[in-house]
Amino acid sequence: MSEAARDAETETAERDTAPDVETAAGTDTAGSGRIVVGVDGSDPSLQALRWAVRQAALTGAVLEAVIAWEMPSAYGWGGLPALPENFDLEATTARVLDDAVEKALTPEQAATVTRRTVLGNAAQTILDRGEGADLIVVGVRGHGTFRATLLGSVSHTVTLHASCPVVVVRGSASV
């Protein structure tokens, strides 16, 4: 038997007999997955969060709620007022996420959600956090009869570029 074949056989035997390993979230890696849901505090994102928490309960997946923040595009430009020194966009964004989770979910459900506040573009942040996930969930806002048939810019970008399945929850749907 060649050395490479012997190494492959040993690796397979070790993998088959190795105990289940715990992840950082404290769940067994066997049979568990991860669902990423984009949250911005809007009603459609709250509905997406509710849908995602039920899906996570059905599948045993870990649920990760993600919100992104960016510096205002005009920040630092001459002639425009600067942000107050004590204004913390990250903390404000984290409060929006906490409020959304607390508003949309029961306290028991909210306790199971991993919360991530990330500096960056919303669509790219969701795509980055979705790497290796089993599912991404986003809400979409309708803006009238014709525009309601279209996806928003974030949900559109996520559905086009995600490395896993994406569920888009419409804001008008009762979930």
MDAnalysis code that builds the backbone (N, CA, C; Angstrom):
import MDAnalysis as mda
import numpy as np

u = mda.Universe.empty(525, n_residues=175, atom_resindex=np.repeat(np.arange(175), 3), trajectory=True)
u.add_TopologyAttr("name", ["N", "CA", "C"] * 175)
u.add_TopologyAttr("resid", np.arange(1, 176))
u.add_TopologyAttr("resname", ["MET", "SER", "GLU", "ALA", "ALA", "ARG", "ASP", "ALA", "GLU", "THR", "GLU", "THR", "ALA", "GLU", "ARG", "ASP", "THR", "ALA", "PRO", "ASP", "VAL", "GLU", "THR", "ALA", "ALA", "GLY", "THR", "ASP", "THR", "ALA", "GLY", "SER", "GLY", "ARG", "ILE", "VAL", "VAL", "GLY", "VAL", "ASP", "GLY", "SER", "ASP", "PRO", "SER", "LEU", "GLN", "ALA", "LEU", "ARG", "TRP", "ALA", "VAL", "ARG", "GLN", "ALA", "ALA", "LEU", "THR", "GLY", "ALA", "VAL", "LEU", "GLU", "ALA", "VAL", "ILE", "ALA", "TRP", "GLU", "MET", "PRO", "SER", "ALA", "TYR", "GLY", "TRP", "GLY", "GLY", "LEU", "PRO", "ALA", "LEU", "PRO", "GLU", "ASN", "PHE", "ASP", "LEU", "GLU", "ALA", "THR", "THR", "ALA", "ARG", "VAL", "LEU", "ASP", "ASP", "ALA", "VAL", "GLU", "LYS", "ALA", "LEU", "THR", "PRO", "GLU", "GLN", "ALA", "ALA", "THR", "VAL", "THR", "ARG", "ARG", "THR", "VAL", "LEU", "GLY", "ASN", "ALA", "ALA", "GLN", "THR", "ILE", "LEU", "ASP", "ARG", "GLY", "GLU", "GLY", "ALA", "ASP", "LEU", "ILE", "VAL", "VAL", "GLY", "VAL", "ARG", "GLY", "HIS", "GLY", "THR", "PHE", "ARG", "ALA", "THR", "LEU", "LEU", "GLY", "SER", "VAL", "SER", "HIS", "THR", "VAL", "THR", "LEU", "HIS", "ALA", "SER", "CYS", "PRO", "VAL", "VAL", "VAL", "VAL", "ARG", "GLY", "SER", "ALA", "SER", "VAL"])
u.atoms.positions = np.array([
    [0.855, -1.180, 0.000],
    [0.000, 0.000, 0.000],
    [0.892, 1.231, 0.000],
    [0.571, 2.213, -0.822],
    [1.383, 3.421, -0.916],
    [1.230, 4.257, 0.351],
    [2.175, 5.142, 0.577],
    [2.149, 5.998, 1.764],
    [0.940, 6.936, 1.737],
    [0.601, 7.465, 0.551],
    [-0.545, 8.365, 0.419],
    [-1.845, 7.636, 0.746],
    [-1.996, 6.393, 0.272],
    [-3.203, 5.618, 0.548],
    [-3.301, 5.310, 2.037],
    [-2.160, 4.992, 2.668],
    [-2.139, 4.684, 4.093],
    [-2.541, 5.928, 4.905],
    [-2.027, 7.118, 4.501],
    [-2.375, 8.354, 5.191],
    [-3.864, 8.659, 5.050],
    [-4.420, 8.466, 3.848],
    [-5.843, 8.709, 3.620],
    [-6.693, 7.769, 4.452],
    [-6.289, 6.506, 4.562],
    [-7.025, 5.519, 5.345],
    [-6.985, 5.885, 6.832],
    [-5.836, 6.326, 7.322],
    [-5.695, 6.722, 8.716],
    [-6.547, 7.949, 9.011],
    [-6.545, 8.934, 8.100],
    [-7.335, 10.138, 8.287],
    [-8.823, 9.808, 8.340],
    [-9.285, 8.906, 7.470],
    [-10.688, 8.499, 7.463],
    [-11.049, 7.806, 8.767],
    [-10.205, 6.930, 9.262],
    [-10.468, 6.224, 10.511],
    [-10.530, 7.208, 11.674],
    [-9.617, 8.180, 11.708],
    [-9.633, 9.173, 12.777],
    [-10.895, 10.016, 12.728],
    [-11.323, 10.406, 11.530],
    [-12.520, 11.219, 11.374],
    [-13.753, 10.441, 11.809],
    [-13.811, 9.143, 11.490],
    [-14.967, 8.327, 11.838],
    [-15.058, 8.054, 13.331],
    [-13.940, 8.040, 14.036],
    [-13.968, 7.727, 15.465],
    [-13.831, 8.955, 16.346],
    [-13.576, 10.121, 15.756],
    [-13.399, 11.338, 16.550],
    [-14.718, 11.747, 17.180],
    [-14.660, 12.223, 18.437],
    [-15.897, 12.687, 19.075],
    [-16.389, 13.958, 18.409],
    [-17.685, 14.260, 18.594],
    [-18.226, 15.504, 18.069],
    [-17.500, 16.663, 18.717],
    [-17.198, 17.671, 17.931],
    [-16.476, 18.843, 18.408],
    [-17.466, 19.957, 18.622],
    [-17.247, 20.773, 19.639],
    [-18.130, 21.902, 19.872],
    [-17.619, 23.117, 19.130],
    [-18.533, 23.892, 18.588],
    [-18.168, 25.125, 17.899],
    [-18.128, 26.256, 18.903],
    [-17.753, 27.430, 18.438],
    [-17.697, 28.603, 19.311],
    [-19.070, 28.931, 19.883],
    [-20.126, 28.600, 19.145],
    [-21.475, 28.878, 19.621],
    [-21.928, 27.847, 20.646],
    [-21.136, 26.786, 20.848],
    [-21.471, 25.804, 21.853],
    [-22.387, 24.707, 21.366],
    [-22.522, 24.525, 20.077],
    [-23.383, 23.477, 19.559],
    [-22.537, 22.434, 18.858],
    [-23.024, 21.236, 18.798],
    [-22.310, 20.193, 18.087],
    [-22.261, 20.527, 16.618],
    [-21.139, 20.192, 15.972],
    [-21.036, 20.475, 14.547],
    [-21.835, 19.468, 13.735],
    [-22.068, 18.287, 14.291],
    [-22.830, 17.268, 13.568],
    [-24.294, 17.677, 13.513],
    [-24.832, 17.847, 12.315],
    [-26.251, 18.115, 12.144],
    [-26.656, 19.559, 12.355],
    [-25.718, 20.435, 12.689],
    [-26.106, 21.830, 12.883],
    [-25.573, 22.668, 11.736],
    [-26.256, 23.750, 11.482],
    [-25.835, 24.652, 10.422],
    [-25.929, 26.073, 10.917],
    [-25.885, 26.993, 9.973],
    [-25.928, 28.408, 10.317],
    [-26.810, 29.121, 9.314],
    [-27.683, 29.956, 9.842],
    [-28.550, 30.811, 9.032],
    [-28.174, 32.253, 9.340],
    [-27.947, 33.034, 8.290],
    [-27.612, 34.451, 8.430],
    [-28.824, 35.256, 7.976],
    [-29.239, 36.207, 8.795],
    [-30.365, 37.068, 8.428],
    [-29.922, 38.519, 8.507],
    [-30.214, 39.260, 7.440],
    [-29.897, 40.682, 7.408],
    [-30.989, 41.474, 8.096],
    [-30.590, 42.361, 8.994],
    [-31.545, 43.159, 9.771],
    [-31.162, 44.622, 9.651],
    [-32.158, 45.483, 9.417],
    [-31.908, 46.919, 9.408],
    [-32.919, 47.680, 10.251],
    [-33.786, 46.968, 10.951],
    [-34.793, 47.596, 11.796],
    [-36.119, 47.844, 11.107],
    [-36.180, 47.682, 9.781],
    [-37.432, 47.894, 9.045],
    [-38.386, 46.726, 9.299],
    [-39.669, 46.948, 9.038],
    [-40.661, 45.883, 9.209],
    [-40.331, 44.643, 8.365],
    [-39.940, 44.805, 7.084],
    [-39.577, 43.613, 6.312],
    [-38.410, 42.832, 6.930],
    [-37.441, 43.538, 7.503],
    [-36.321, 42.812, 8.116],
    [-36.763, 42.120, 9.398],
    [-37.736, 42.690, 10.108],
    [-38.268, 42.024, 11.295],
    [-39.021, 40.757, 10.902],
    [-39.752, 40.819, 9.802],
    [-40.442, 39.630, 9.315],
    [-39.442, 38.576, 8.848],
    [-38.364, 39.000, 8.215],
    [-37.314, 38.060, 7.814],
    [-36.687, 37.416, 9.045],
    [-36.490, 38.189, 10.089],
    [-35.933, 37.668, 11.337],
    [-36.868, 36.634, 11.964],
    [-38.164, 36.921, 11.971],
    [-39.140, 35.958, 12.508],
    [-39.140, 34.662, 11.688],
    [-39.081, 34.802, 10.374],
    [-39.049, 33.623, 9.508],
    [-37.787, 32.809, 9.782],
    [-36.669, 33.497, 9.887],
    [-35.381, 32.827, 10.081],
    [-35.308, 32.116, 11.424],
    [-35.876, 32.705, 12.471],
    [-35.816, 32.053, 13.788],
    [-36.646, 30.768, 13.788],
    [-37.758, 30.777, 13.069],
    [-38.558, 29.541, 12.967],
    [-37.827, 28.489, 12.145],
    [-37.166, 28.902, 11.061],
    [-36.403, 27.961, 10.242],
    [-35.243, 27.373, 11.043],
    [-34.576, 28.205, 11.825],
    [-33.467, 27.727, 12.662],
    [-33.965, 26.710, 13.686],
    [-35.141, 26.955, 14.247],
    [-35.706, 26.009, 15.209],
    [-36.049, 24.678, 14.536],
    [-36.547, 24.736, 13.310],
    [-36.896, 23.505, 12.581],
    [-35.668, 22.689, 12.189],
    [-34.589, 23.375, 11.840],
    [-33.405, 22.683, 11.317],
    [-32.302, 22.487, 12.342],
    [-32.433, 23.126, 13.496],
    [-31.372, 23.038, 14.499],
    [-30.183, 23.926, 14.189],
    [-30.368, 24.872, 13.290],
    [-29.266, 25.762, 12.890],
    [-29.079, 26.887, 13.905],
    [-27.891, 27.429, 13.907],
    [-27.581, 28.616, 14.693],
    [-28.021, 29.818, 13.869],
    [-28.653, 30.794, 14.504],
    [-29.124, 31.979, 13.798],
    [-28.221, 33.164, 14.104],
    [-27.763, 33.816, 13.042],
    [-26.891, 34.983, 13.162],
    [-27.581, 36.173, 12.515],
    [-27.922, 37.184, 13.321],
    [-28.528, 38.413, 12.814],
    [-27.408, 39.421, 12.560],
    [-27.401, 39.992, 11.359],
    [-26.312, 40.873, 10.936],
    [-26.875, 42.238, 10.552],
    [-26.196, 43.279, 11.023],
    [-26.514, 44.640, 10.610],
    [-25.200, 45.323, 10.233],
    [-25.247, 46.134, 9.194],
    [-24.047, 46.828, 8.730],
    [-24.207, 48.327, 8.937],
    [-23.082, 48.984, 9.084],
    [-23.092, 50.440, 9.190],
    [-21.916, 51.003, 8.410],
    [-22.102, 52.222, 7.934],
    [-21.053, 52.916, 7.177],
    [-21.004, 54.362, 7.638],
    [-19.843, 54.977, 7.467],
    [-19.735, 56.416, 7.734],
    [-20.531, 57.139, 6.650],
    [-21.194, 58.244, 7.005],
    [-21.901, 59.007, 5.976],
    [-20.933, 59.393, 4.859],
    [-21.408, 59.328, 3.626],
    [-20.526, 59.563, 2.481],
    [-19.946, 60.971, 2.463],
    [-20.623, 61.926, 3.042],
    [-20.140, 63.306, 3.033],
    [-19.232, 63.596, 4.231],
    [-19.046, 62.662, 5.118],
    [-18.234, 62.883, 6.323],
    [-16.823, 63.283, 5.929],
    [-16.354, 64.370, 6.493],
    [-14.991, 64.816, 6.230],
    [-14.856, 65.786, 5.072],
    [-15.915, 66.013, 4.329],
    [-15.841, 66.945, 3.202],
    [-15.894, 68.368, 3.737],
    [-15.159, 69.242, 3.102],
    [-15.089, 70.639, 3.531],
    [-16.434, 71.322, 3.476],
    [-16.671, 72.176, 4.457],
    [-17.886, 72.972, 4.473],
    [-19.080, 72.292, 5.119],
    [-19.025, 70.992, 5.330],
    [-20.133, 70.284, 5.959],
    [-19.836, 70.091, 7.446],
    [-20.855, 70.173, 8.277],
    [-20.598, 70.002, 9.706],
    [-20.119, 68.573, 9.995],
    [-19.204, 68.467, 10.920],
    [-18.677, 67.160, 11.322],
    [-19.645, 66.499, 12.303],
    [-19.512, 65.205, 12.424],
    [-20.304, 64.490, 13.419],
    [-19.802, 64.870, 14.807],
    [-20.685, 64.919, 15.785],
    [-20.226, 65.200, 17.150],
    [-19.189, 64.154, 17.585],
    [-18.230, 64.576, 18.390],
    [-17.157, 63.669, 18.808],
    [-17.669, 62.452, 19.559],
    [-18.725, 62.627, 20.339],
    [-19.232, 61.515, 21.141],
    [-20.267, 60.665, 20.394],
    [-20.465, 60.938, 19.109],
    [-21.435, 60.169, 18.319],
    [-20.788, 58.881, 17.844],
    [-21.317, 57.759, 18.283],
    [-20.751, 56.445, 17.979],
    [-21.711, 55.690, 17.057],
    [-21.416, 55.696, 15.754],
    [-22.298, 55.029, 14.789],
    [-22.400, 53.530, 15.041],
    [-21.304, 52.908, 15.436],
    [-21.338, 51.472, 15.688],
    [-22.264, 51.136, 16.851],
    [-22.168, 51.893, 17.941],
    [-23.029, 51.647, 19.100],
    [-24.494, 51.908, 18.761],
    [-24.736, 52.962, 17.994],
    [-26.107, 53.273, 17.575],
    [-26.669, 52.145, 16.721],
    [-25.856, 51.636, 15.805],
    [-26.285, 50.534, 14.934],
    [-26.527, 49.265, 15.751],
    [-25.664, 49.002, 16.712],
    [-25.844, 47.830, 17.576],
    [-27.158, 47.937, 18.349],
    [-27.523, 49.148, 18.799],
    [-28.802, 49.337, 19.487],
    [-29.979, 49.066, 18.549],
    [-29.846, 49.481, 17.280],
    [-30.904, 49.199, 16.302],
    [-31.096, 47.686, 16.167],
    [-29.999, 46.948, 16.091],
    [-30.074, 45.496, 15.981],
    [-30.701, 44.893, 17.231],
    [-30.246, 45.315, 18.407],
    [-30.813, 44.798, 19.658],
    [-32.304, 45.085, 19.746],
    [-32.694, 46.314, 19.407],
    [-34.113, 46.689, 19.447],
    [-34.924, 45.839, 18.478],
    [-34.379, 45.603, 17.287],
    [-35.093, 44.795, 16.287],
    [-35.288, 43.368, 16.782],
    [-34.240, 42.780, 17.329],
    [-34.330, 41.403, 17.831],
    [-35.340, 41.329, 18.974],
    [-35.278, 42.282, 19.892],
    [-36.195, 42.283, 21.037],
    [-37.642, 42.526, 20.596],
    [-37.832, 43.362, 19.581],
    [-39.181, 43.666, 19.090],
    [-39.792, 42.494, 18.319],
    [-38.977, 41.824, 17.518],
    [-39.499, 40.795, 16.620],
    [-39.672, 39.430, 17.286],
    [-38.889, 39.152, 18.315],
    [-38.840, 37.797, 18.865],
    [-39.245, 37.766, 20.329],
    [-39.611, 36.584, 20.777],
    [-39.855, 36.390, 22.203],
    [-38.515, 36.424, 22.928],
    [-38.513, 36.661, 24.233],
    [-37.231, 36.672, 24.951],
    [-36.452, 35.352, 24.815],
    [-37.152, 34.237, 24.765],
    [-36.486, 32.943, 24.601],
    [-35.827, 32.836, 23.226],
    [-36.538, 33.284, 22.203],
    [-35.981, 33.261, 20.854],
    [-34.814, 34.230, 20.740],
    [-34.970, 35.433, 21.285],
    [-33.932, 36.457, 21.199],
    [-32.632, 35.985, 21.846],
    [-32.739, 35.200, 22.902],
    [-31.547, 34.720, 23.606],
    [-30.718, 33.759, 22.755],
    [-31.326, 33.163, 21.733],
    [-30.616, 32.194, 20.897],
    [-29.920, 32.823, 19.695],
    [-30.141, 34.110, 19.467],
    [-29.633, 34.777, 18.274],
    [-28.245, 35.370, 18.524],
    [-27.304, 35.032, 17.648],
    [-25.997, 35.668, 17.662],
    [-26.129, 36.974, 16.895],
    [-25.634, 38.055, 17.476],
    [-25.796, 39.377, 16.858],
    [-24.445, 39.902, 16.391],
    [-24.403, 40.393, 15.153],
    [-23.171, 40.924, 14.564],
    [-23.427, 42.317, 14.011],
    [-22.616, 43.276, 14.446],
    [-22.628, 44.638, 13.920],
    [-21.323, 44.812, 13.163],
    [-21.417, 45.103, 11.862],
    [-20.233, 45.096, 11.006],
    [-20.121, 46.418, 10.252],
    [-18.905, 46.959, 10.216],
    [-18.626, 48.150, 9.415],
    [-18.522, 47.716, 7.958],
    [-19.377, 48.281, 7.098],
    [-19.304, 47.948, 5.684],
    [-20.635, 48.109, 4.981],
    [-20.611, 47.850, 3.697],
    [-21.798, 47.884, 2.853],
    [-22.733, 46.755, 3.268],
    [-24.025, 47.030, 3.331],
    [-24.991, 46.040, 3.823],
    [-24.980, 44.752, 2.998],
    [-25.077, 44.867, 1.691],
    [-25.121, 43.672, 0.844],
    [-23.828, 42.869, 0.958],
    [-22.684, 43.543, 0.908],
    [-21.410, 42.839, 0.984],
    [-21.215, 42.199, 2.352],
    [-21.673, 42.862, 3.399],
    [-21.575, 42.298, 4.741],
    [-22.381, 41.014, 4.856],
    [-23.595, 41.021, 4.330],
    [-24.435, 39.820, 4.369],
    [-23.787, 38.702, 3.559],
    [-23.268, 39.041, 2.398],
    [-22.580, 38.028, 1.575],
    [-21.362, 37.461, 2.289],
    [-20.570, 38.316, 2.913],
    [-19.376, 37.850, 3.628],
    [-19.745, 36.966, 4.808],
    [-20.735, 37.389, 5.595],
    [-21.164, 36.579, 6.745],
    [-21.837, 35.289, 6.271],
    [-22.409, 35.300, 5.069],
    [-23.078, 34.129, 4.525],
    [-22.143, 33.060, 3.996],
    [-20.842, 33.373, 3.866],
    [-19.883, 32.358, 3.424],
    [-19.910, 31.185, 4.400],
    [-20.156, 30.005, 3.885],
    [-20.196, 28.811, 4.727],
    [-21.521, 28.583, 5.438],
    [-22.456, 29.511, 5.291],
    [-23.770, 29.345, 5.922],
    [-24.634, 28.401, 5.090],
    [-25.662, 27.869, 5.716],
    [-26.617, 27.017, 5.014],
    [-27.674, 27.827, 4.284],
    [-27.929, 29.051, 4.788],
    [-29.023, 29.847, 4.254],
    [-28.816, 31.300, 4.636],
    [-29.200, 32.198, 3.728],
    [-29.267, 33.629, 4.016],
    [-30.726, 34.036, 3.884],
    [-31.191, 34.878, 4.817],
    [-32.563, 35.370, 4.790],
    [-32.514, 36.894, 4.804],
    [-33.236, 37.517, 3.880],
    [-33.331, 38.970, 3.826],
    [-34.778, 39.365, 3.613],
    [-35.126, 40.551, 4.039],
    [-36.440, 41.111, 3.774],
    [-36.345, 42.031, 2.576],
    [-37.492, 42.351, 2.018],
    [-37.529, 43.290, 0.893],
    [-38.700, 44.228, 1.121],
    [-38.459, 45.495, 0.840],
    [-39.498, 46.505, 1.023],
    [-40.219, 46.751, -0.291],
    [-41.540, 46.747, -0.266],
    [-42.321, 47.106, -1.450],
    [-42.576, 48.596, -1.467],
    [-42.523, 49.199, -2.638],
    [-42.741, 50.646, -2.753],
    [-43.823, 50.942, -3.785],
    [-44.998, 50.385, -3.604],
    [-46.067, 50.618, -4.568],
    [-46.280, 49.382, -5.421],
    [-47.286, 49.431, -6.263],
    [-47.684, 48.234, -6.999],
    [-46.625, 47.732, -7.962],
    [-46.046, 48.616, -8.793],
    [-45.033, 48.146, -9.739],
    [-43.715, 47.855, -9.038],
    [-43.242, 48.803, -8.228],
    [-41.953, 48.628, -7.578],
    [-41.977, 47.477, -6.589],
    [-43.149, 47.093, -6.081],
    [-43.237, 45.984, -5.130],
    [-42.840, 44.664, -5.776],
    [-42.923, 44.604, -7.105],
    [-42.531, 43.366, -7.786],
    [-41.019, 43.259, -7.929],
    [-40.318, 44.347, -7.670],
    [-38.863, 44.362, -7.791],
    [-38.214, 44.128, -6.436],
    [-37.019, 43.575, -6.454],
    [-36.257, 43.422, -5.224],
    [-35.544, 44.721, -4.906],
    [-35.265, 44.943, -3.638],
    [-34.450, 46.084, -3.248],
    [-33.008, 45.843, -3.635],
    [-32.192, 46.878, -3.527],
    [-30.803, 46.748, -3.962],
    [-30.025, 45.729, -3.143],
    [-30.240, 45.677, -1.827],
    [-29.517, 44.714, -0.991],
    [-29.977, 43.296, -1.295],
    [-31.277, 43.062, -1.280],
    [-31.774, 41.702, -1.540],
    [-31.418, 41.247, -2.946],
    [-31.449, 42.157, -3.906],
    [-31.087, 41.812, -5.282],
    [-29.622, 41.382, -5.355],
    [-28.736, 42.173, -4.776],
    [-27.311, 41.843, -4.785],
    [-27.046, 40.522, -4.074],
    [-27.685, 40.320, -2.939],
    [-27.482, 39.082, -2.182],
    [-27.958, 37.871, -2.978],
    [-29.121, 37.962, -3.606],
    [-29.613, 36.802, -4.369],
    [-28.729, 36.489, -5.566],
    [-28.120, 37.505, -6.154],
    [-27.249, 37.278, -7.313],
    [-25.893, 36.687, -6.949],
    [-25.372, 37.031, -5.784],
    [-23.975, 36.702, -5.477],
    [-23.766, 35.761, -4.300],
    [-24.810, 35.312, -3.653],
    [-24.655, 34.462, -2.464],
    [-24.082, 33.098, -2.830],
    [-23.309, 32.559, -1.907],
    [-22.703, 31.235, -2.100],
    [-23.574, 30.131, -1.522],
    [-24.771, 30.480, -1.049],
    [-25.709, 29.498, -0.490],
    [-27.124, 29.932, -0.870],
    [-28.127, 29.099, -0.584],
    [-29.501, 29.501, -0.893],
    [-29.907, 30.768, -0.137],
    [-30.808, 31.538, -0.750],
    [-31.296, 32.785, -0.164],
    [-32.819, 32.750, -0.136],
    [-33.392, 33.158, 0.989],
    [-34.834, 33.327, 1.107],
    [-35.097, 34.820, 1.218],
    [-35.995, 35.314, 0.368],
    [-36.384, 36.720, 0.414],
    [-37.803, 36.776, 0.954],
    [-37.961, 37.435, 2.105],
    [-39.266, 37.554, 2.745],
    [-39.828, 38.910, 2.375],
    [-40.994, 38.905, 1.754],
    [-41.636, 40.151, 1.350],
    [-42.244, 40.824, 2.560],
    [-42.175, 42.151, 2.577],
    [-42.676, 42.928, 3.695],
    [-44.160, 42.800, 3.920],
    [-44.920, 42.493, 2.883],
    [-46.360, 42.403, 3.030],
    [-46.831, 41.019, 3.422],
    [-45.956, 40.042, 3.424],
    [-46.350, 38.681, 3.754],
    [-46.563, 38.539, 5.253],
    [-47.546, 37.771, 5.635],
    [-47.725, 37.488, 7.065],
    [-47.013, 36.159, 7.340],
    [-45.978, 36.254, 8.145],
    [-45.176, 35.073, 8.442],
    [-45.248, 34.714, 9.897],
])
